[in-house]
Amino acid sequence: MRLLPRLFLSHASVVALTVAALFVLAELLAPTFISHHVEEMAALIGPAGRSLRDDLSRGMRDTFTGALLVASGIALCLSFLTAYLAARRVVRAVRLLSAGSLAIAEGNYLRRLPEEGQDELTDLARNFNRMARTLAEVEASRVELITNVAHELRTPLTALQGYAEALNDGVLPPGHASAAILRETRAMERLTGDLSLVSRVEAGKIDLQVRTITVADLLSAAQERFSLLAENRGLTLVVTPAEQALTVQADPERAAQVLANLLSNAVKYTPPGGTIRVAAAQTAKGVAIRVQDDGPGLAPEDQRRIFERFYRTDLSRSRAATGGGGTGVGLTIARGLARAMVGDVTVFSSAVGGSVFTFSLPAGTSA
């Protein structure tokens, strides 16, 4: 049996049993009340009232029973109509949910249910629509990820094909071609490694060896690593030494990786002659390491999305225009690792120019 007749019959059965029980109880209790009122009326009428007692009792009983039958019939009709309408609304919601679920299963993530009313069925429709929106966002993210990965792999693959053809035609000497091929394969290896790391970060499967480390050592290592790169790009790297007493709770390797990704981003987008400044300061919640650059400013929309995978503030920029070698997930990895260490990475930028990335970590415990 379909859901609508089942719901209607279940509601109608409850209503019918309720009305029947009410009718039986009324018929059982009515004689007591009727006899009481008949005695009062007979006393008011006087001696003649005694002879009318039976007629009065019978008339009141028949009137009561007739009125009860009419009222019960009307109540049953109204109750059956209400039960049918309620059952039809429930069935309509179930059918819409079934059709929507089928559409989602077939890949139509744009399907939405009407949100009418303030009851649980409306809450169900609202939650379904929220699920559909989330699935649509996930699907869009999946498609974008595949597109971006294909785009990122196309550059080294095209280069590999060109070097292989040049080597096969004898245009390039074997030594030069092998070095170029090795460079491109390393770029592909770096991309796949970063993608694997992004997946593990987002899944929360990063193994961390958290301990107390000094911020001074972290900044010193970053300065040593990026000084030559900044100099070769015509940039000035200014690292303000941190106090030895300033410590954080973090995984040394991962904290260094986050700071390296931020500095790499700053070097990539700071024009020649610019300055990159790095400094650390104590905060109420721990320690904040700020990386400030002289690169182009970020619009508010870019600031909201800059930590998304493969998001670029200027889609026309090529790998060469940004220094080359980037995989487009460095900031995503930086924020993911920071949050895994109970910290965060945030950005503040002005449209005029310059951006400040803040890497925060919880304060270290005293020895």
C-alpha positions as MATLAB code, in Angstrom:
seq = 'MRLLPRLFLSHASVVALTVAALFVLAELLAPTFISHHVEEMAALIGPAGRSLRDDLSRGMRDTFTGALLVASGIALCLSFLTAYLAARRVVRAVRLLSAGSLAIAEGNYLRRLPEEGQDELTDLARNFNRMARTLAEVEASRVELITNVAHELRTPLTALQGYAEALNDGVLPPGHASAAILRETRAMERLTGDLSLVSRVEAGKIDLQVRTITVADLLSAAQERFSLLAENRGLTLVVTPAEQALTVQADPERAAQVLANLLSNAVKYTPPGGTIRVAAAQTAKGVAIRVQDDGPGLAPEDQRRIFERFYRTDLSRSRAATGGGGTGVGLTIARGLARAMVGDVTVFSSAVGGSVFTFSLPAGTSA';
ca = [
       0.000    0.000    0.000;
       1.229    3.484   -0.846;
       2.186    5.954    1.841;
      -0.774    8.343    1.368;
      -3.557    5.778    1.985;
      -1.562    4.245    4.824;
      -1.176    7.593    6.578;
      -4.804    8.503    5.928;
      -6.090    5.160    7.240;
      -3.903    5.377   10.339;
      -5.118    8.901   11.119;
      -8.723    8.037   10.273;
      -8.604    4.943   12.478;
      -7.390    6.975   15.444;
     -10.107    9.582   14.851;
     -12.834    6.950   14.447;
     -11.806    5.124   17.616;
     -11.716    8.411   19.519;
     -15.187    9.427   18.329;
     -16.590    5.949   19.054;
     -15.136    5.981   22.540;
     -16.545    9.469   23.123;
     -19.983    8.365   21.867;
     -20.062    5.265   24.095;
     -18.919    7.179   27.170;
     -21.466    9.922   26.509;
     -24.260    7.352   26.184;
     -23.177    5.627   29.384;
     -22.901    8.804   31.426;
     -25.876   10.639   29.930;
     -28.638    8.816   31.903;
     -27.237    9.975   35.230;
     -27.165   13.627   34.190;
     -30.515   13.420   32.367;
     -32.317   11.847   35.346;
     -30.982   14.540   37.618;
     -32.281   17.312   35.358;
     -35.627   15.488   34.872;
     -36.167   15.362   38.628;
     -35.458   19.084   38.899;
     -37.923   19.848   36.070;
     -40.597   17.566   37.568;
     -40.267   19.331   40.928;
     -40.713   22.691   39.217;
     -43.794   21.553   37.305;
     -45.490   20.211   40.422;
     -47.781   17.170   40.836;
     -48.329   16.926   37.073;
     -44.586   16.649   36.575;
     -44.512   13.128   38.001;
     -46.611   11.814   35.126;
     -44.343   13.601   32.614;
     -41.115   12.280   34.088;
     -40.766    9.368   31.675;
     -41.659   11.487   28.643;
     -39.167   14.171   29.662;
     -36.440   11.606   30.232;
     -37.107    9.865   26.902;
     -37.239   13.179   25.005;
     -34.020   14.492   26.476;
     -32.296   11.165   25.830;
     -33.422   11.074   22.198;
     -32.449   14.707   21.697;
     -29.038   14.127   23.246;
     -28.412   10.990   21.189;
     -29.489   12.704   17.973;
     -27.306   15.735   18.622;
     -24.411   13.463   19.527;
     -24.810   11.483   16.293;
     -24.909   14.633   14.162;
     -21.929   16.153   15.980;
     -19.987   12.900   15.698;
     -20.701   12.708   11.977;
     -19.567   16.271   11.407;
     -16.482   15.721   13.574;
     -15.630   12.557   11.652;
     -15.929   14.336    8.299;
     -13.792   17.248    9.427;
     -11.257   14.903   11.031;
     -11.034   12.738    7.906;
     -10.512   15.846    5.766;
      -7.826   17.123    8.123;
      -6.167   13.684    8.209;
      -6.168   13.551    4.408;
      -4.648   17.022    4.067;
      -1.998   16.296    6.689;
      -1.147   12.950    5.108;
      -0.970   14.545    1.658;
       1.439   17.228    2.924;
       3.697   14.605    4.480;
       3.590   12.499    1.328;
       4.309   15.552   -0.832;
       7.375   16.349    1.296;
       8.547   12.739    1.080;
       8.078   12.679   -2.696;
       9.983   15.929   -3.100;
      12.777   14.599   -0.896;
      12.858   11.350   -2.863;
      13.008   13.197   -6.191;
      15.662   15.549   -4.833;
      17.756   12.661   -3.506;
      17.510   10.924   -6.885;
      18.617   14.126   -8.622;
      21.585   14.450   -6.241;
      22.495   10.802   -6.860;
      22.474   11.504  -10.611;
      24.808   14.471  -10.160;
      22.293   17.335  -10.282;
      23.532   19.341   -7.300;
      21.419   22.362   -8.252;
      18.175   20.664   -7.154;
      16.465   22.458   -4.230;
      13.352   21.752   -2.157;
      10.757   24.413   -1.267;
      11.106   25.707    2.281;
       7.511   26.394    3.312;
       6.370   26.546    6.912;
       8.042   26.403   10.298;
       7.794   22.708   11.196;
      10.100   19.682   11.058;
       9.329   19.068    7.371;
      10.585   22.553    6.585;
      13.692   21.882    8.653;
      14.215   18.684    6.638;
      13.910   20.616    3.356;
      16.262   23.302    4.650;
      18.858   20.725    5.699;
      18.523   18.971    2.334;
      19.173   22.254    0.517;
      22.173   22.920    2.729;
      23.519   19.454    1.903;
      22.944   20.056   -1.817;
      24.819   23.365   -1.661;
      27.709   21.708    0.149;
      27.851   18.888   -2.399;
      27.758   21.435   -5.219;
      30.688   23.281   -3.660;
      32.599   20.026   -3.215;
      31.927   19.043   -6.822;
      32.994   22.475   -8.074;
      36.133   22.211   -5.958;
      36.834   18.743   -7.362;
      36.437   19.913  -10.953;
      38.572   22.975  -10.262;
      41.231   20.808   -8.622;
      41.387   18.464  -11.612;
      41.553   21.416  -13.994;
      44.296   23.119  -12.025;
      46.338   19.962  -11.613;
      46.075   19.333  -15.352;
      47.147   22.927  -15.973;
      50.096   22.677  -13.589;
      51.238   19.369  -15.100;
      50.859   20.606  -18.669;
      53.810   23.007  -18.384;
      56.473   20.464  -17.319;
      54.997   17.782  -19.583;
      55.146   20.105  -22.581;
      58.724   20.993  -21.690;
      59.628   17.318  -21.303;
      58.134   16.547  -24.692;
      60.038   19.419  -26.280;
      63.364   18.406  -24.735;
      62.801   14.750  -25.680;
      62.048   15.686  -29.308;
      65.050   18.016  -29.398;
      67.234   15.253  -27.997;
      65.836   12.751  -30.492;
      66.435   15.167  -33.410;
      69.932   15.932  -32.209;
      69.169   19.626  -31.735;
      70.309   19.617  -28.082;
      73.361   17.868  -26.699;
      72.516   14.961  -24.354;
      73.989   16.696  -21.297;
      71.915   19.839  -21.707;
      68.726   17.917  -22.500;
      69.125   15.540  -19.545;
      69.634   18.456  -17.138;
      66.487   20.162  -18.454;
      64.479   16.940  -18.271;
      65.668   16.381  -14.704;
      64.595   19.919  -13.783;
      61.092   19.404  -15.138;
      60.663   15.998  -13.502;
      61.662   17.548  -10.199;
      59.008   20.218  -10.734;
      56.422   17.499  -11.276;
      57.663   15.658   -8.201;
      57.348   18.854   -6.163;
      53.777   19.363   -7.398;
      52.680   15.826   -6.552;
      54.376   16.093   -3.163;
      52.564   19.343   -2.383;
      49.236   17.896   -3.478;
      49.778   14.872   -1.265;
      50.643   17.157    1.644;
      47.533   19.294    1.054;
      45.364   16.177    1.114;
      46.924   14.947    4.354;
      46.636   18.387    5.961;
      42.944   18.711    5.049;
      42.287   15.162    6.270;
      44.092   15.870    9.565;
      46.605   13.072    8.978;
      49.797   15.040    9.577;
      52.183   13.542   12.126;
      53.516   16.340   14.312;
      56.368   16.286   16.809;
      55.337   19.303   18.854;
      57.757   20.659   21.404;
      58.985   23.995   22.699;
      61.266   25.793   20.229;
      62.799   29.254   20.268;
      61.516   31.792   17.785;
      65.019   33.209   17.383;
      66.278   29.908   15.951;
      63.279   29.709   13.624;
      63.880   33.216   12.242;
      67.631   32.699   11.989;
      67.204   29.543    9.905;
      64.709   31.305    7.618;
      67.066   34.249    7.135;
      69.952   31.961    6.258;
      67.819   30.070    3.761;
      66.291   33.078    1.934;
      68.980   35.759    2.112;
      70.743   34.662   -1.062;
      67.481   34.112   -2.948;
      66.253   37.587   -2.008;
      69.568   39.118   -3.001;
      69.487   37.390   -6.381;
      66.015   38.846   -6.967;
      67.208   42.341   -6.073;
      65.294   42.350   -2.779;
      66.236   43.316    0.755;
      65.394   40.808    3.467;
      65.225   42.350    6.933;
      64.765   39.897    9.796;
      64.410   41.459   13.236;
      66.123   39.177   15.780;
      63.775   37.721   18.370;
      64.546   37.444   22.060;
      65.871   34.074   23.173;
      63.146   33.892   25.800;
      60.456   33.957   23.103;
      59.343   30.358   22.513;
      56.444   28.550   20.845;
      54.852   25.102   20.904;
      55.315   23.689   17.425;
      56.809   21.013   15.247;
      60.210   22.515   14.266;
      60.176   21.111   10.739;
      56.579   22.090   10.013;
      56.927   25.542   11.557;
      59.981   26.141    9.369;
      57.977   24.939    6.362;
      55.142   27.389    7.079;
      57.570   30.292    7.416;
      59.382   29.180    4.255;
      56.137   29.138    2.282;
      55.293   32.653    3.461;
      58.757   33.956    2.593;
      58.681   32.188   -0.768;
      55.365   33.887   -1.531;
      56.797   37.270   -0.479;
      59.887   36.821   -2.659;
      57.716   35.775   -5.595;
      55.472   38.847   -5.577;
      57.786   41.590   -4.315;
      59.177   43.612   -7.228;
      62.956   44.182   -7.545;
      64.173   46.854   -5.161;
      61.500   45.990   -2.619;
      61.938   44.956    0.997;
      60.663   41.958    2.921;
      60.468   42.355    6.688;
      60.151   39.544    9.206;
      59.550   40.123   12.915;
      58.046   38.270   15.864;
      56.116   39.601   18.845;
      54.450   38.249   21.948;
      50.631   38.282   21.887;
      47.910   37.508   24.397;
      47.465   34.023   22.913;
      51.071   33.210   22.031;
      53.524   34.488   19.430;
      52.885   36.150   16.070;
      55.496   36.084   13.289;
      54.771   38.718   10.644;
      56.073   38.581    7.061;
      55.582   41.924    5.315;
      56.289   42.514    1.627;
      56.156   45.392   -0.851;
      54.215   43.453   -3.461;
      50.913   44.434   -5.052;
      48.017   44.824   -2.653;
      45.206   42.329   -2.352;
      41.543   43.110   -2.894;
      39.116   42.006   -0.143;
      37.873   39.100   -2.291;
      41.453   37.945   -2.866;
      42.177   38.098    0.860;
      39.196   35.834    1.541;
      40.242   33.256   -1.058;
      44.017   33.441   -1.155;
      44.406   30.336    1.012;
      42.329   28.191   -1.357;
      44.113   25.584   -3.431;
      45.477   26.971   -6.721;
      43.780   30.329   -6.220;
      45.614   33.140   -7.972;
      44.934   36.811   -7.494;
      45.659   37.387  -11.162;
      44.798   34.521  -13.464;
      46.831   36.105  -16.282;
      50.073   35.638  -14.378;
      52.207   32.848  -15.705;
      54.754   30.796  -13.875;
      57.492   32.930  -15.355;
      55.849   36.161  -14.273;
      55.755   34.998  -10.644;
      59.226   33.651  -10.505;
      58.365   30.159  -11.758;
      58.324   26.910   -9.919;
      55.256   27.598   -7.797;
      52.604   24.919   -7.351;
      49.778   27.206   -6.244;
      49.209   25.427   -2.922;
      51.947   26.956   -0.759;
      49.620   29.209    1.239;
      47.068   26.410    1.554;
      49.739   24.190    3.076;
      50.966   27.014    5.315;
      47.550   27.662    6.856;
      46.755   23.946    7.153;
      50.008   23.180    8.968;
      49.629   26.218   11.220;
      46.140   25.189   12.259;
      47.289   21.622   12.837;
      49.715   23.107   15.385;
      46.834   25.053   17.031;
      47.955   28.253   15.315;
      46.868   30.095   12.194;
      47.995   32.110    9.178;
      46.119   35.298    8.331;
      46.642   38.105    5.841;
      46.115   41.829    5.864;
      46.649   43.877    2.744;
      45.923   47.268    1.292;
      44.850   47.882   -2.266;
      47.585   50.525   -2.403;
      50.269   47.884   -2.024;
      51.985   45.569    0.402;
      50.727   42.560    2.338;
      51.319   41.279    5.854;
      51.016   37.554    6.552;
      50.837   36.679   10.245;
      51.888   33.233   11.419;
      50.621   32.671   14.969;
      51.564   29.841   17.321;
      50.803   29.057   20.966;
      53.454   30.142   23.442;
      55.998   27.582   24.542;
      56.049   26.088   28.012;
      58.762   27.159   30.409;
      61.409   24.613   31.284;
];
